[in-house]
Amino acid sequence: MMHLIPNTINYGDLNRDRSIDSIDLAMLRMHLLGFNMLTDDKAAVVDLNLDGSINAIDFAILRKYVLGMTKELPVKG
């Protein structure tokens, strides 16, 4: 579980519940499919490779993290 620090970006935590989990992954998937588009502030937390766009690469990074295939996201808030 990630701890929130004021005035930082809490990467991966789309719904701001202080946990990066399958709900965040589902929200990103819905955005990528064109449903429930993310606001700019939410989109900023899932640009996990910091390339300026939200795409399948960010989804793959988040998915690996949620599934426990990797222990850290490549960015830190």
C-alpha positions as CSV (number, residue, x, y, z in Angstrom):
1,M,0.0,0.0,0.0
2,M,1.3,3.4,-0.9
3,H,1.2,6.4,1.5
4,L,0.0,9.7,0.3
5,I,2.3,12.7,0.6
6,P,0.7,16.1,0.2
7,N,1.5,17.9,-3.1
8,T,2.9,14.8,-4.8
9,I,1.7,12.6,-7.6
10,N,0.7,9.2,-6.3
11,Y,1.4,7.2,-9.4
12,G,-1.0,4.4,-10.2
13,D,-3.6,5.3,-7.7
14,L,-6.4,6.5,-10.0
15,N,-9.2,6.4,-7.5
16,R,-7.1,7.9,-4.7
17,D,-7.9,5.2,-2.2
18,R,-4.3,4.9,-1.2
19,S,-4.0,1.5,-2.8
20,I,-2.9,0.5,-6.3
21,D,-5.1,-2.4,-7.2
22,S,-7.4,-3.9,-9.8
23,I,-9.8,-1.0,-9.6
24,D,-7.1,1.4,-10.8
25,L,-6.3,-1.1,-13.6
26,A,-9.9,-1.3,-14.6
27,M,-10.2,2.5,-14.7
28,L,-7.2,2.7,-16.9
29,R,-8.6,0.0,-19.2
30,M,-11.9,1.9,-19.5
31,H,-10.0,5.0,-20.4
32,L,-8.0,3.2,-23.1
33,L,-11.1,1.7,-24.6
34,G,-12.7,5.1,-24.9
35,F,-15.1,4.8,-22.0
36,N,-15.0,7.0,-18.9
37,M,-12.2,9.2,-20.1
38,L,-9.8,10.3,-17.3
39,T,-9.5,14.0,-16.3
40,D,-6.1,15.6,-16.7
41,D,-5.2,15.2,-13.0
42,K,-6.1,11.5,-13.0
43,A,-4.3,10.9,-16.3
44,A,-1.1,12.4,-14.9
45,V,-1.0,9.6,-12.3
46,V,-1.0,6.8,-14.9
47,D,1.7,8.1,-17.3
48,L,3.9,5.5,-15.7
49,N,6.8,5.8,-18.2
50,L,6.5,9.6,-18.3
51,D,6.4,9.8,-22.1
52,G,3.5,12.3,-22.1
53,S,0.8,9.9,-23.2
54,I,-1.5,7.3,-21.6
55,N,-1.3,4.1,-23.6
56,A,-0.9,0.3,-23.6
57,I,2.6,0.6,-22.2
58,D,1.3,2.3,-19.1
59,F,-1.4,-0.3,-18.9
60,A,1.2,-3.1,-19.1
61,I,3.3,-1.5,-16.4
62,L,0.3,-1.1,-14.1
63,R,-0.9,-4.6,-14.8
64,K,2.5,-6.2,-13.9
65,Y,2.5,-4.2,-10.7
66,V,-1.0,-5.2,-9.7
67,L,-0.4,-8.8,-10.5
68,G,2.8,-8.8,-8.3
69,M,5.1,-9.4,-11.3
70,T,7.1,-6.3,-10.3
71,K,7.5,-4.8,-6.9
72,E,7.9,-1.1,-7.9
73,L,6.5,1.2,-10.4
74,P,9.2,2.9,-12.6
75,V,8.1,6.3,-11.2
76,K,7.7,7.5,-7.7
77,G,5.5,10.2,-6.3
